[in-house]
Amino acid sequence: MPKVKIELPDKFIFKTEIPIRISDINYGGHLGNDAVLSIAHEARLRFLKRNGFTELDVDGAGIIMVDAAVQYKAEGFYGDIILVEIAVTDIARAGCDFVYRCTNKNTGTLIAVVKTGIVFFDYNRKKVVSVPEKFKSILNFSTTKTQN
């Protein structure tokens, strides 16, 4: 199987700082692979919240994560602060990709790159729906602000 390669976009529209908790550490003494997706999830929720959305209500549509890819680059340790930057790419009729660059805030070391595929979904009708126009419009106006 070929290794996962995630292309980093030129522009990130959101950033937030997330500390590595003791529950994020695996038996090897460093950031666990499962915790990386949890950190990306937390960052995505913060991005949505800053723009007045939730995972169940992005201008009337919910979101579903349909796939995920992670490239591990370096270890993270308990107490490290991860700077998570988000870009939204590959906008299609019903979905998009979120790309996350996870860097150790103090050392600048790239820890992981994550990509999650998202589709917009009407939970009442149990049907995939188009990307909401309001969501598309915030992508053009978002600025890279840190939210803790």
C-alpha angles and dihedrals in degrees: 000000000000118000119260113257118190117193113223113225122229095240130051116190102193139028135185137172120238123181119222106246126209088250088060092062120096131206089276089065096247140088109306122232092239091053092057090065090046090054090049089050092052091049092049091051090051090050092050092046093051088056095047097258139114130200088260096045122040096156090318099324129094125218132233125195105228100179143359138200128188131192112196112210108167142352124276122202138204110287096020114133112229117210104210116196121191132207126178113217143165097034109194133173096285106011153011143203126258113209119198126195109199114197133172101250095212101044102026090231114153106235102177146345116215133187124190124187113221131193126190114238139188102221093192094055094031089229138128111246137192122277105273114252091227089058091050091049094055090056090066094048104036116116127202101261124160116238120187 
